Amino acid sequence: MKRDKASTPEVKLRVGSVSLSFGGVQALVDVSFEVRNPEILAIIGPNGAGKTCLLNCISGFYKPQEGAIYYGDKKIVGLPPYRIASIGISRTFQNIQLYSGMTTVDNLMAARHMHIKPNLFSSS
């Protein structure tokens, strides 16, 4: 059955044939998937399966030797992490530390600093 284009959810993230190796160790081999709006995708696997390497490729910390990664229709492979974060893709690390002396809301706002635009009231 062929889907009508109007009913097909938009592809938000496309990972196509991504491969990454470190010396002779292949961390990712021909990894491909799509995430459509409003899907949520889980990446699961044992230690050493390449989950973190994949997330590092998507967020710009690593550049895969092969393949392409698109966010919407924009190719993001090769962009620095700060540019990828500015379009809405970022990651957290396992050693999360909060700013002491700040509220939970303040810590969350600090993490979203790239997406908050100053205005007359916030600048004063």
Biopython code that builds the backbone (N, CA, C, O; Angstrom):
import numpy as np
from Bio.PDB.StructureBuilder import StructureBuilder

atoms = [
    (1, "MET", "N", (0.842, -1.184, 0.000)),
    (1, "MET", "CA", (0.000, 0.000, 0.000)),
    (1, "MET", "C", (0.883, 1.242, 0.000)),
    (1, "MET", "O", (1.788, 1.362, 0.826)),
    (2, "LYS", "N", (0.629, 2.147, -0.903)),
    (2, "LYS", "CA", (1.412, 3.366, -1.017)),
    (2, "LYS", "C", (0.776, 4.464, -0.171)),
    (2, "LYS", "O", (-0.434, 4.684, -0.224)),
    (3, "ARG", "N", (1.614, 5.152, 0.615)),
    (3, "ARG", "CA", (1.094, 6.226, 1.465)),
    (3, "ARG", "C", (0.920, 7.517, 0.685)),
    (3, "ARG", "O", (1.718, 7.840, -0.195)),
    (4, "ASP", "N", (-0.123, 8.241, 1.016)),
    (4, "ASP", "CA", (-0.346, 9.571, 0.466)),
    (4, "ASP", "C", (0.688, 10.501, 1.084)),
    (4, "ASP", "O", (0.925, 10.447, 2.291)),
    (5, "LYS", "N", (1.312, 11.358, 0.265)),
    (5, "LYS", "CA", (2.349, 12.267, 0.753)),
    (5, "LYS", "C", (1.846, 13.136, 1.894)),
    (5, "LYS", "O", (2.603, 13.435, 2.818)),
    (6, "ALA", "N", (0.596, 13.544, 1.851)),
    (6, "ALA", "CA", (0.036, 14.394, 2.905)),
    (6, "ALA", "C", (-0.043, 13.652, 4.235)),
    (6, "ALA", "O", (0.035, 14.276, 5.292)),
    (7, "SER", "N", (-0.199, 12.324, 4.198)),
    (7, "SER", "CA", (-0.320, 11.562, 5.436)),
    (7, "SER", "C", (1.016, 10.990, 5.916)),
    (7, "SER", "O", (1.077, 10.401, 6.995)),
    (8, "THR", "N", (2.078, 11.153, 5.136)),
    (8, "THR", "CA", (3.390, 10.643, 5.517)),
    (8, "THR", "C", (4.066, 11.627, 6.458)),
    (8, "THR", "O", (4.278, 12.783, 6.092)),
    (9, "PRO", "N", (4.413, 11.182, 7.679)),
    (9, "PRO", "CA", (5.079, 12.090, 8.617)),
    (9, "PRO", "C", (6.441, 12.539, 8.090)),
    (9, "PRO", "O", (7.145, 11.784, 7.418)),
    (10, "GLU", "N", (6.789, 13.764, 8.404)),
    (10, "GLU", "CA", (8.049, 14.355, 7.971)),
    (10, "GLU", "C", (9.233, 13.644, 8.633)),
    (10, "GLU", "O", (9.199, 13.349, 9.828)),
    (11, "VAL", "N", (10.271, 13.374, 7.851)),
    (11, "VAL", "CA", (11.498, 12.795, 8.397)),
    (11, "VAL", "C", (12.277, 13.916, 9.079)),
    (11, "VAL", "O", (12.673, 14.887, 8.435)),
    (12, "LYS", "N", (12.494, 13.772, 10.386)),
    (12, "LYS", "CA", (13.228, 14.789, 11.151)),
    (12, "LYS", "C", (14.725, 14.504, 11.180)),
    (12, "LYS", "O", (15.539, 15.424, 11.110)),
    (13, "LEU", "N", (15.085, 13.223, 11.284)),
    (13, "LEU", "CA", (16.498, 12.836, 11.350)),
    (13, "LEU", "C", (16.704, 11.621, 10.462)),
    (13, "LEU", "O", (15.977, 10.633, 10.560)),
    (14, "ARG", "N", (17.708, 11.707, 9.594)),
    (14, "ARG", "CA", (18.024, 10.586, 8.703)),
    (14, "ARG", "C", (19.516, 10.278, 8.835)),
    (14, "ARG", "O", (20.366, 11.139, 8.607)),
    (15, "VAL", "N", (19.812, 9.047, 9.205)),
    (15, "VAL", "CA", (21.189, 8.562, 9.290)),
    (15, "VAL", "C", (21.334, 7.530, 8.189)),
    (15, "VAL", "O", (20.615, 6.531, 8.177)),
    (16, "GLY", "N", (22.256, 7.759, 7.263)),
    (16, "GLY", "CA", (22.379, 6.879, 6.112)),
    (16, "GLY", "C", (23.765, 6.292, 5.940)),
    (16, "GLY", "O", (24.721, 7.015, 5.661)),
    (17, "SER", "N", (23.875, 4.984, 6.106)),
    (17, "SER", "CA", (25.110, 4.230, 5.855)),
    (17, "SER", "C", (26.325, 4.813, 6.575)),
    (17, "SER", "O", (27.402, 4.934, 5.990)),
    (18, "VAL", "N", (26.149, 5.170, 7.839)),
    (18, "VAL", "CA", (27.229, 5.774, 8.625)),
    (18, "VAL", "C", (28.185, 4.693, 9.119)),
    (18, "VAL", "O", (27.770, 3.685, 9.691)),
    (19, "SER", "N", (29.475, 4.929, 8.883)),
    (19, "SER", "CA", (30.528, 4.040, 9.370)),
    (19, "SER", "C", (31.604, 4.876, 10.045)),
    (19, "SER", "O", (31.952, 5.962, 9.583)),
    (20, "LEU", "N", (32.122, 4.349, 11.148)),
    (20, "LEU", "CA", (33.149, 5.039, 11.931)),
    (20, "LEU", "C", (34.104, 3.997, 12.480)),
    (20, "LEU", "O", (33.684, 2.976, 13.026)),
    (21, "SER", "N", (35.396, 4.265, 12.330)),
    (21, "SER", "CA", (36.376, 3.339, 12.902)),
    (21, "SER", "C", (37.500, 4.123, 13.554)),
    (21, "SER", "O", (37.772, 5.272, 13.204)),
    (22, "PHE", "N", (38.135, 3.481, 14.496)),
    (22, "PHE", "CA", (39.290, 4.029, 15.199)),
    (22, "PHE", "C", (40.430, 3.046, 14.974)),
    (22, "PHE", "O", (40.479, 1.987, 15.600)),
    (23, "GLY", "N", (41.342, 3.399, 14.083)),
    (23, "GLY", "CA", (42.382, 2.442, 13.709)),
    (23, "GLY", "C", (41.730, 1.255, 13.034)),
    (23, "GLY", "O", (41.015, 1.417, 12.045)),
    (24, "GLY", "N", (41.966, 0.071, 13.552)),
    (24, "GLY", "CA", (41.356, -1.124, 12.974)),
    (24, "GLY", "C", (40.053, -1.529, 13.626)),
    (24, "GLY", "O", (39.456, -2.537, 13.248)),
    (25, "VAL", "N", (39.598, -0.746, 14.615)),
    (25, "VAL", "CA", (38.368, -1.092, 15.340)),
    (25, "VAL", "C", (37.181, -0.395, 14.686)),
    (25, "VAL", "O", (37.140, 0.834, 14.626)),
    (26, "GLN", "N", (36.222, -1.163, 14.199)),
    (26, "GLN", "CA", (35.028, -0.604, 13.575)),
    (26, "GLN", "C", (33.964, -0.386, 14.648)),
    (26, "GLN", "O", (33.398, -1.339, 15.185)),
    (27, "ALA", "N", (33.706, 0.878, 14.948)),
    (27, "ALA", "CA", (32.700, 1.214, 15.962)),
    (27, "ALA", "C", (31.294, 1.206, 15.370)),
    (27, "ALA", "O", (30.349, 0.766, 16.025)),
    (28, "LEU", "N", (31.149, 1.687, 14.140)),
    (28, "LEU", "CA", (29.858, 1.717, 13.442)),
    (28, "LEU", "C", (30.084, 1.214, 12.024)),
    (28, "LEU", "O", (31.035, 1.624, 11.359)),
    (29, "VAL", "N", (29.215, 0.330, 11.564)),
    (29, "VAL", "CA", (29.332, -0.210, 10.214)),
    (29, "VAL", "C", (27.981, -0.093, 9.522)),
    (29, "VAL", "O", (27.039, -0.810, 9.859)),
    (30, "ASP", "N", (27.891, 0.818, 8.548)),
    (30, "ASP", "CA", (26.710, 0.949, 7.687)),
    (30, "ASP", "C", (25.406, 1.103, 8.484)),
    (30, "ASP", "O", (24.430, 0.398, 8.227)),
    (31, "VAL", "N", (25.399, 2.022, 9.446)),
    (31, "VAL", "CA", (24.217, 2.262, 10.284)),
    (31, "VAL", "C", (23.264, 3.201, 9.550)),
    (31, "VAL", "O", (23.674, 4.263, 9.081)),
    (32, "SER", "N", (22.002, 2.813, 9.450)),
    (32, "SER", "CA", (20.987, 3.629, 8.779)),
    (32, "SER", "C", (19.671, 3.559, 9.541)),
    (32, "SER", "O", (19.270, 2.494, 10.012)),
    (33, "PHE", "N", (19.008, 4.698, 9.657)),
    (33, "PHE", "CA", (17.653, 4.747, 10.213)),
    (33, "PHE", "C", (17.073, 6.130, 9.959)),
    (33, "PHE", "O", (17.794, 7.072, 9.630)),
    (34, "GLU", "N", (15.768, 6.234, 10.116)),
    (34, "GLU", "CA", (15.057, 7.510, 10.013)),
    (34, "GLU", "C", (14.175, 7.684, 11.237)),
    (34, "GLU", "O", (13.638, 6.715, 11.773)),
    (35, "VAL", "N", (14.034, 8.917, 11.668)),
    (35, "VAL", "CA", (13.093, 9.264, 12.734)),
    (35, "VAL", "C", (12.110, 10.252, 12.132)),
    (35, "VAL", "O", (12.491, 11.322, 11.658)),
    (36, "ARG", "N", (10.839, 9.877, 12.159)),
    (36, "ARG", "CA", (9.784, 10.742, 11.618)),
    (36, "ARG", "C", (9.044, 11.420, 12.759)),
    (36, "ARG", "O", (8.981, 10.898, 13.872)),
    (37, "ASN", "N", (8.493, 12.568, 12.474)),
    (37, "ASN", "CA", (7.684, 13.299, 13.441)),
    (37, "ASN", "C", (6.403, 12.515, 13.691)),
    (37, "ASN", "O", (5.779, 12.157, 12.692)),
    (38, "PRO", "N", (5.950, 12.214, 14.844)),
    (38, "PRO", "CA", (6.409, 12.521, 16.203)),
    (38, "PRO", "C", (7.074, 11.328, 16.892)),
    (38, "PRO", "O", (6.942, 11.176, 18.106)),
    (39, "GLU", "N", (7.782, 10.485, 16.149)),
    (39, "GLU", "CA", (8.387, 9.282, 16.718)),
    (39, "GLU", "C", (9.437, 9.598, 17.778)),
    (39, "GLU", "O", (10.032, 10.675, 17.794)),
    (40, "ILE", "N", (9.641, 8.635, 18.653)),
    (40, "ILE", "CA", (10.742, 8.645, 19.610)),
    (40, "ILE", "C", (11.522, 7.365, 19.353)),
    (40, "ILE", "O", (10.938, 6.283, 19.296)),
    (41, "LEU", "N", (12.814, 7.479, 19.200)),
    (41, "LEU", "CA", (13.660, 6.331, 18.896)),
    (41, "LEU", "C", (14.578, 6.047, 20.069)),
    (41, "LEU", "O", (15.164, 6.968, 20.638)),
    (42, "ALA", "N", (14.707, 4.786, 20.435)),
    (42, "ALA", "CA", (15.642, 4.370, 21.486)),
    (42, "ALA", "C", (16.819, 3.658, 20.839)),
    (42, "ALA", "O", (16.651, 2.865, 19.912)),
    (43, "ILE", "N", (17.999, 3.949, 21.336)),
    (43, "ILE", "CA", (19.207, 3.267, 20.880)),
    (43, "ILE", "C", (19.671, 2.395, 22.038)),
    (43, "ILE", "O", (20.106, 2.901, 23.072)),
    (44, "ILE", "N", (19.574, 1.088, 21.857)),
    (44, "ILE", "CA", (19.931, 0.168, 22.936)),
    (44, "ILE", "C", (20.977, -0.822, 22.443)),
    (44, "ILE", "O", (21.095, -1.069, 21.243)),
    (45, "GLY", "N", (21.724, -1.379, 23.367)),
    (45, "GLY", "CA", (22.719, -2.384, 23.028)),
    (45, "GLY", "C", (23.697, -2.553, 24.164)),
    (45, "GLY", "O", (23.729, -1.743, 25.090)),
    (46, "PRO", "N", (24.494, -3.600, 24.100)),
    (46, "PRO", "CA", (25.461, -3.852, 25.164)),
    (46, "PRO", "C", (26.613, -2.850, 25.132)),
    (46, "PRO", "O", (26.771, -2.096, 24.171)),
    (47, "ASN", "N", (27.407, -2.855, 26.190)),
    (47, "ASN", "CA", (28.605, -2.013, 26.222)),
    (47, "ASN", "C", (29.472, -2.329, 25.009)),
    (47, "ASN", "O", (29.672, -3.492, 24.659)),
    (48, "GLY", "N", (29.982, -1.281, 24.376)),
    (48, "GLY", "CA", (30.849, -1.467, 23.216)),
    (48, "GLY", "C", (30.123, -1.636, 21.902)),
    (48, "GLY", "O", (30.761, -1.891, 20.880)),
    (49, "ALA", "N", (28.800, -1.500, 21.897)),
    (49, "ALA", "CA", (28.028, -1.701, 20.668)),
    (49, "ALA", "C", (28.077, -0.494, 19.726)),
    (49, "ALA", "O", (27.724, -0.621, 18.554)),
    (50, "GLY", "N", (28.507, 0.670, 20.217)),
    (50, "GLY", "CA", (28.611, 1.848, 19.360)),
    (50, "GLY", "C", (27.546, 2.900, 19.604)),
    (50, "GLY", "O", (27.424, 3.841, 18.820)),
    (51, "LYS", "N", (26.773, 2.764, 20.669)),
    (51, "LYS", "CA", (25.690, 3.728, 20.947)),
    (51, "LYS", "C", (26.238, 5.147, 21.116)),
    (51, "LYS", "O", (25.736, 6.086, 20.498)),
    (52, "THR", "N", (27.256, 5.298, 21.943)),
    (52, "THR", "CA", (27.829, 6.624, 22.179)),
    (52, "THR", "C", (28.501, 7.154, 20.925)),
    (52, "THR", "O", (28.416, 8.348, 20.638)),
    (53, "CYS", "N", (29.166, 6.290, 20.173)),
    (53, "CYS", "CA", (29.785, 6.724, 18.914)),
    (53, "CYS", "C", (28.734, 7.261, 17.948)),
    (53, "CYS", "O", (28.961, 8.268, 17.277)),
    (54, "LEU", "N", (27.590, 6.593, 17.878)),
    (54, "LEU", "CA", (26.511, 7.057, 17.011)),
    (54, "LEU", "C", (26.006, 8.427, 17.459)),
    (54, "LEU", "O", (25.840, 9.329, 16.639)),
    (55, "LEU", "N", (25.763, 8.580, 18.760)),
    (55, "LEU", "CA", (25.298, 9.873, 19.268)),
    (55, "LEU", "C", (26.345, 10.960, 19.050)),
    (55, "LEU", "O", (25.995, 12.105, 18.765)),
    (56, "ASN", "N", (27.619, 10.617, 19.179)),
    (56, "ASN", "CA", (28.682, 11.589, 18.932)),
    (56, "ASN", "C", (28.750, 11.990, 17.459)),
    (56, "ASN", "O", (29.074, 13.137, 17.152)),
    (57, "CYS", "N", (28.454, 11.078, 16.555)),
    (57, "CYS", "CA", (28.395, 11.425, 15.128)),
    (57, "CYS", "C", (27.219, 12.355, 14.844)),
    (57, "CYS", "O", (27.361, 13.339, 14.119)),
    (58, "ILE", "N", (26.069, 12.043, 15.414)),
    (58, "ILE", "CA", (24.874, 12.863, 15.188)),
    (58, "ILE", "C", (25.066, 14.267, 15.752)),
    (58, "ILE", "O", (24.652, 15.244, 15.128)),
    (59, "SER", "N", (25.686, 14.379, 16.920)),
    (59, "SER", "CA", (25.840, 15.687, 17.568)),
    (59, "SER", "C", (27.099, 16.435, 17.137)),
    (59, "SER", "O", (27.330, 17.554, 17.597)),
    (60, "GLY", "N", (27.919, 15.842, 16.263)),
    (60, "GLY", "CA", (29.060, 16.549, 15.703)),
    (60, "GLY", "C", (30.374, 16.387, 16.448)),
    (60, "GLY", "O", (31.375, 16.989, 16.058)),
    (61, "PHE", "N", (30.397, 15.597, 17.500)),
    (61, "PHE", "CA", (31.652, 15.380, 18.222)),
    (61, "PHE", "C", (32.595, 14.473, 17.437)),
    (61, "PHE", "O", (33.814, 14.608, 17.548)),
    (62, "TYR", "N", (32.045, 13.549, 16.642)),
    (62, "TYR", "CA", (32.829, 12.703, 15.747)),
    (62, "TYR", "C", (32.338, 12.929, 14.328)),
    (62, "TYR", "O", (31.164, 13.227, 14.108)),
    (63, "LYS", "N", (33.243, 12.786, 13.363)),
    (63, "LYS", "CA", (32.862, 12.836, 11.952)),
    (63, "LYS", "C", (33.034, 11.427, 11.383)),
    (63, "LYS", "O", (34.147, 10.902, 11.361)),
    (64, "PRO", "N", (31.948, 10.814, 10.925)),
    (64, "PRO", "CA", (32.068, 9.458, 10.382)),
    (64, "PRO", "C", (32.905, 9.443, 9.102)),
    (64, "PRO", "O", (32.935, 10.422, 8.357)),
    (65, "GLN", "N", (33.578, 8.326, 8.861)),
    (65, "GLN", "CA", (34.368, 8.196, 7.632)),
    (65, "GLN", "C", (33.465, 8.004, 6.413)),
    (65, "GLN", "O", (33.841, 8.369, 5.299)),
    (66, "GLU", "N", (32.295, 7.441, 6.617)),
    (66, "GLU", "CA", (31.357, 7.211, 5.516)),
    (66, "GLU", "C", (29.943, 7.518, 5.973)),
    (66, "GLU", "O", (29.628, 7.459, 7.161)),
    (67, "GLY", "N", (29.098, 7.846, 5.005)),
    (67, "GLY", "CA", (27.682, 8.043, 5.278)),
    (67, "GLY", "C", (27.303, 9.501, 5.433)),
    (67, "GLY", "O", (28.143, 10.398, 5.353)),
    (68, "ALA", "N", (26.020, 9.713, 5.655)),
    (68, "ALA", "CA", (25.471, 11.062, 5.766)),
    (68, "ALA", "C", (24.448, 11.108, 6.890)),
    (68, "ALA", "O", (23.790, 10.114, 7.200)),
    (69, "ILE", "N", (24.331, 12.285, 7.490)),
    (69, "ILE", "CA", (23.337, 12.517, 8.535)),
    (69, "ILE", "C", (22.619, 13.808, 8.181)),
    (69, "ILE", "O", (23.250, 14.839, 7.950)),
    (70, "TYR", "N", (21.288, 13.743, 8.140)),
    (70, "TYR", "CA", (20.470, 14.907, 7.810)),
    (70, "TYR", "C", (19.519, 15.214, 8.952)),
    (70, "TYR", "O", (18.939, 14.311, 9.555)),
    (71, "TYR", "N", (19.369, 16.485, 9.237)),
    (71, "TYR", "CA", (18.331, 16.961, 10.155)),
    (71, "TYR", "C", (17.359, 17.739, 9.286)),
    (71, "TYR", "O", (17.676, 18.834, 8.820)),
    (72, "GLY", "N", (16.175, 17.180, 9.066)),
    (72, "GLY", "CA", (15.278, 17.740, 8.056)),
    (72, "GLY", "C", (15.949, 17.535, 6.706)),
    (72, "GLY", "O", (16.303, 16.408, 6.357)),
    (73, "ASP", "N", (16.127, 18.602, 5.946)),
    (73, "ASP", "CA", (16.806, 18.489, 4.652)),
    (73, "ASP", "C", (18.231, 19.033, 4.700)),
    (73, "ASP", "O", (18.872, 19.183, 3.659)),
    (74, "LYS", "N", (18.732, 19.331, 5.904)),
    (74, "LYS", "CA", (20.066, 19.908, 6.056)),
    (74, "LYS", "C", (21.082, 18.832, 6.428)),
    (74, "LYS", "O", (20.923, 18.132, 7.428)),
    (75, "LYS", "N", (22.125, 18.711, 5.612)),
    (75, "LYS", "CA", (23.199, 17.763, 5.913)),
    (75, "LYS", "C", (24.037, 18.329, 7.055)),
    (75, "LYS", "O", (24.523, 19.456, 6.965)),
    (76, "ILE", "N", (24.212, 17.556, 8.126)),
    (76, "ILE", "CA", (24.907, 18.075, 9.306)),
    (76, "ILE", "C", (26.268, 17.426, 9.550)),
    (76, "ILE", "O", (26.984, 17.842, 10.460)),
    (77, "VAL", "N", (26.643, 16.417, 8.759)),
    (77, "VAL", "CA", (27.969, 15.807, 8.924)),
    (77, "VAL", "C", (29.027, 16.866, 8.625)),
    (77, "VAL", "O", (28.970, 17.542, 7.598)),
    (78, "GLY", "N", (29.982, 17.000, 9.525)),
    (78, "GLY", "CA", (31.059, 17.969, 9.334)),
    (78, "GLY", "C", (30.820, 19.303, 10.008)),
    (78, "GLY", "O", (31.748, 20.100, 10.154)),
    (79, "LEU", "N", (29.570, 19.561, 10.428)),
    (79, "LEU", "CA", (29.318, 20.800, 11.166)),
    (79, "LEU", "C", (29.868, 20.661, 12.578)),
    (79, "LEU", "O", (29.834, 19.567, 13.141)),
    (80, "PRO", "N", (30.374, 21.747, 13.165)),
    (80, "PRO", "CA", (30.859, 21.663, 14.544)),
    (80, "PRO", "C", (29.694, 21.478, 15.518)),
    (80, "PRO", "O", (28.563, 21.855, 15.208)),
    (81, "PRO", "N", (29.961, 20.902, 16.687)),
    (81, "PRO", "CA", (28.886, 20.637, 17.653)),
    (81, "PRO", "C", (28.047, 21.864, 18.009)),
    (81, "PRO", "O", (26.835, 21.741, 18.184)),
    (82, "TYR", "N", (28.663, 23.046, 18.121)),
    (82, "TYR", "CA", (27.880, 24.226, 18.491)),
    (82, "TYR", "C", (26.869, 24.598, 17.410)),
    (82, "TYR", "O", (25.791, 25.106, 17.721)),
    (83, "ARG", "N", (27.207, 24.349, 16.137)),
    (83, "ARG", "CA", (26.254, 24.633, 15.051)),
    (83, "ARG", "C", (25.105, 23.623, 15.068)),
    (83, "ARG", "O", (23.948, 23.989, 14.857)),
    (84, "ILE", "N", (25.423, 22.372, 15.317)),
    (84, "ILE", "CA", (24.388, 21.341, 15.390)),
    (84, "ILE", "C", (23.480, 21.607, 16.587)),
    (84, "ILE", "O", (22.265, 21.426, 16.496)),
    (85, "ALA", "N", (24.060, 22.034, 17.706)),
    (85, "ALA", "CA", (23.250, 22.381, 18.885)),
    (85, "ALA", "C", (22.328, 23.554, 18.581)),
    (85, "ALA", "O", (21.205, 23.601, 19.082)),
    (86, "SER", "N", (22.785, 24.498, 17.772)),
    (86, "SER", "CA", (21.962, 25.681, 17.480)),
    (86, "SER", "C", (20.728, 25.350, 16.647)),
    (86, "SER", "O", (19.776, 26.129, 16.626)),
    (87, "ILE", "N", (20.728, 24.198, 15.952)),
    (87, "ILE", "CA", (19.530, 23.811, 15.192)),
    (87, "ILE", "C", (18.639, 22.856, 15.979)),
    (87, "ILE", "O", (17.582, 22.447, 15.498)),
    (88, "GLY", "N", (19.072, 22.496, 17.205)),
    (88, "GLY", "CA", (18.194, 21.718, 18.071)),
    (88, "GLY", "C", (18.644, 20.317, 18.418)),
    (88, "GLY", "O", (17.897, 19.575, 19.055)),
    (89, "ILE", "N", (19.852, 19.929, 18.016)),
    (89, "ILE", "CA", (20.359, 18.598, 18.355)),
    (89, "ILE", "C", (21.495, 18.759, 19.352)),
    (89, "ILE", "O", (22.477, 19.452, 19.085)),
    (90, "SER", "N", (21.355, 18.121, 20.491)),
    (90, "SER", "CA", (22.443, 18.139, 21.470)),
    (90, "SER", "C", (22.390, 16.853, 22.273)),
    (90, "SER", "O", (21.463, 16.055, 22.137)),
    (91, "ARG", "N", (23.374, 16.669, 23.091)),
    (91, "ARG", "CA", (23.422, 15.464, 23.905)),
    (91, "ARG", "C", (23.853, 15.835, 25.308)),
    (91, "ARG", "O", (24.390, 16.916, 25.549)),
    (92, "THR", "N", (23.608, 14.925, 26.223)),
    (92, "THR", "CA", (24.114, 15.089, 27.580)),
    (92, "THR", "C", (25.158, 14.008, 27.809)),
    (92, "THR", "O", (25.225, 13.019, 27.079)),
    (93, "PHE", "N", (25.950, 14.210, 28.812)),
    (93, "PHE", "CA", (26.984, 13.245, 29.156)),
    (93, "PHE", "C", (26.586, 12.551, 30.448)),
    (93, "PHE", "O", (25.739, 13.052, 31.188)),
    (94, "GLN", "N", (27.186, 11.412, 30.723)),
    (94, "GLN", "CA", (26.797, 10.629, 31.889)),
    (94, "GLN", "C", (27.245, 11.257, 33.200)),
    (94, "GLN", "O", (26.714, 10.913, 34.256)),
    (95, "ASN", "N", (28.193, 12.152, 33.156)),
    (95, "ASN", "CA", (28.691, 12.786, 34.379)),
    (95, "ASN", "C", (28.068, 14.175, 34.550)),
    (95, "ASN", "O", (28.775, 15.180, 34.619)),
    (96, "ILE", "N", (26.759, 14.215, 34.614)),
    (96, "ILE", "CA", (26.035, 15.478, 34.716)),
    (96, "ILE", "C", (26.349, 16.147, 36.052)),
    (96, "ILE", "O", (26.294, 15.513, 37.106)),
    (97, "GLN", "N", (26.677, 17.433, 35.991)),
    (97, "GLN", "CA", (26.865, 18.215, 37.203)),
    (97, "GLN", "C", (26.006, 19.462, 37.092)),
    (97, "GLN", "O", (25.954, 20.115, 36.050)),
    (98, "LEU", "N", (25.342, 19.771, 38.179)),
    (98, "LEU", "CA", (24.521, 20.971, 38.221)),
    (98, "LEU", "C", (25.350, 22.127, 38.753)),
    (98, "LEU", "O", (26.350, 21.926, 39.442)),
    (99, "TYR", "N", (24.924, 23.330, 38.426)),
    (99, "TYR", "CA", (25.562, 24.520, 38.982)),
    (99, "TYR", "C", (25.082, 24.665, 40.417)),
    (99, "TYR", "O", (23.887, 24.825, 40.663)),
    (100, "SER", "N", (26.005, 24.609, 41.358)),
    (100, "SER", "CA", (25.603, 24.730, 42.765)),
    (100, "SER", "C", (25.114, 26.148, 43.024)),
    (100, "SER", "O", (25.591, 27.110, 42.423)),
    (101, "GLY", "N", (24.162, 26.251, 43.923)),
    (101, "GLY", "CA", (23.601, 27.556, 44.251)),
    (101, "GLY", "C", (22.540, 28.032, 43.274)),
    (101, "GLY", "O", (21.994, 29.122, 43.443)),
    (102, "MET", "N", (22.234, 27.229, 42.245)),
    (102, "MET", "CA", (21.205, 27.600, 41.276)),
    (102, "MET", "C", (20.017, 26.659, 41.431)),
    (102, "MET", "O", (20.172, 25.503, 41.825)),
    (103, "THR", "N", (18.846, 27.162, 41.122)),
    (103, "THR", "CA", (17.639, 26.348, 41.185)),
    (103, "THR", "C", (17.603, 25.383, 40.000)),
    (103, "THR", "O", (18.395, 25.502, 39.065)),
    (104, "THR", "N", (16.687, 24.441, 40.050)),
    (104, "THR", "CA", (16.505, 23.511, 38.938)),
    (104, "THR", "C", (16.166, 24.271, 37.664)),
    (104, "THR", "O", (16.709, 23.977, 36.598)),
    (105, "VAL", "N", (15.276, 25.242, 37.771)),
    (105, "VAL", "CA", (14.889, 26.039, 36.602)),
    (105, "VAL", "C", (16.093, 26.794, 36.055)),
    (105, "VAL", "O", (16.278, 26.853, 34.839)),
    (106, "ASP", "N", (16.915, 27.373, 36.929)),
    (106, "ASP", "CA", (18.109, 28.091, 36.475)),
    (106, "ASP", "C", (19.063, 27.157, 35.728)),
    (106, "ASP", "O", (19.631, 27.545, 34.706)),
    (107, "ASN", "N", (19.243, 25.936, 36.225)),
    (107, "ASN", "CA", (20.100, 24.965, 35.550)),
    (107, "ASN", "C", (19.543, 24.596, 34.180)),
    (107, "ASN", "O", (20.300, 24.468, 33.218)),
    (108, "LEU", "N", (18.235, 24.424, 34.082)),
    (108, "LEU", "CA", (17.614, 24.124, 32.791)),
    (108, "LEU", "C", (17.751, 25.292, 31.828)),
    (108, "LEU", "O", (18.002, 25.092, 30.640)),
    (109, "MET", "N", (17.590, 26.493, 32.323)),
    (109, "MET", "CA", (17.724, 27.683, 31.473)),
    (109, "MET", "C", (19.163, 27.816, 30.962)),
    (109, "MET", "O", (19.377, 28.214, 29.817)),
    (110, "ALA", "N", (20.138, 27.490, 31.794)),
    (110, "ALA", "CA", (21.536, 27.552, 31.368)),
    (110, "ALA", "C", (21.794, 26.583, 30.217)),
    (110, "ALA", "O", (22.563, 26.889, 29.305)),
    (111, "ALA", "N", (21.158, 25.424, 30.257)),
    (111, "ALA", "CA", (21.325, 24.441, 29.186)),
    (111, "ALA", "C", (20.657, 24.890, 27.892)),
    (111, "ALA", "O", (21.032, 24.428, 26.814)),
    (112, "ARG", "N", (19.686, 25.773, 27.978)),
    (112, "ARG", "CA", (18.951, 26.232, 26.792)),
    (112, "ARG", "C", (19.407, 27.604, 26.316)),
    (112, "ARG", "O", (18.702, 28.250, 25.540)),
    (113, "HIS", "N", (20.561, 28.056, 26.762)),
    (113, "HIS", "CA", (20.989, 29.418, 26.457)),
    (113, "HIS", "C", (21.023, 29.734, 24.970)),
    (113, "HIS", "O", (20.811, 30.887, 24.592)),
    (114, "MET", "N", (21.282, 28.755, 24.115)),
    (114, "MET", "CA", (21.351, 29.017, 22.675)),
    (114, "MET", "C", (19.978, 29.269, 22.061)),
    (114, "MET", "O", (19.881, 29.826, 20.968)),
    (115, "HIS", "N", (18.923, 28.867, 22.754)),
    (115, "HIS", "CA", (17.577, 28.976, 22.193)),
    (115, "HIS", "C", (16.758, 30.094, 22.828)),
    (115, "HIS", "O", (15.586, 30.277, 22.497)),
    (116, "ILE", "N", (17.369, 30.831, 23.729)),
    (116, "ILE", "CA", (16.664, 31.923, 24.398)),
    (116, "ILE", "C", (17.150, 33.235, 23.809)),
    (116, "ILE", "O", (18.343, 33.536, 23.833)),
    (117, "LYS", "N", (16.227, 34.002, 23.286)),
    (117, "LYS", "CA", (16.580, 35.283, 22.686)),
    (117, "LYS", "C", (16.375, 36.397, 23.711)),
    (117, "LYS", "O", (15.342, 36.447, 24.379)),
    (118, "PRO", "N", (17.359, 37.290, 23.836)),
    (118, "PRO", "CA", (17.200, 38.392, 24.789)),
    (118, "PRO", "C", (16.108, 39.356, 24.329)),
    (118, "PRO", "O", (15.860, 39.520, 23.135)),
    (119, "ASN", "N", (15.473, 39.981, 25.298)),
    (119, "ASN", "CA", (14.492, 41.011, 24.978)),
    (119, "ASN", "C", (14.677, 42.171, 25.947)),
    (119, "ASN", "O", (15.558, 42.128, 26.806)),
    (120, "LEU", "N", (13.872, 43.183, 25.817)),
    (120, "LEU", "CA", (14.001, 44.390, 26.623)),
    (120, "LEU", "C", (13.940, 44.081, 28.111)),
    (120, "LEU", "O", (14.686, 44.671, 28.892)),
    (121, "PHE", "N", (13.059, 43.163, 28.518)),
    (121, "PHE", "CA", (12.877, 42.884, 29.937)),
    (121, "PHE", "C", (13.956, 41.956, 30.492)),
    (121, "PHE", "O", (14.371, 42.116, 31.640)),
    (122, "SER", "N", (14.418, 40.987, 29.695)),
    (122, "SER", "CA", (15.438, 40.062, 30.194)),
    (122, "SER", "C", (16.816, 40.706, 30.227)),
    (122, "SER", "O", (17.697, 40.231, 30.943)),
    (123, "SER", "N", (17.018, 41.768, 29.475)),
    (123, "SER", "CA", (18.316, 42.431, 29.412)),
    (123, "SER", "C", (18.521, 43.424, 30.534)),
    (123, "SER", "O", (19.645, 43.863, 30.776)),
    (124, "SER", "N", (17.450, 43.785, 31.225)),
    (124, "SER", "CA", (17.590, 44.824, 32.244)),
    (124, "SER", "C", (17.821, 44.263, 33.615)),
    (124, "SER", "O", (17.959, 45.018, 34.577)),
]
sb = StructureBuilder()
sb.init_structure("model")
sb.init_model(0)
sb.init_chain("A")
sb.init_seg("    ")
for serial, (resi, resn, name, xyz) in enumerate(atoms, 1):
    if name == "N":
        sb.init_residue(resn, " ", resi, " ")
    sb.init_atom(name, np.array(xyz, "f"), 0.0, 1.0, " ", f" {name:<3s}", serial, name[0])
structure = sb.get_structure()
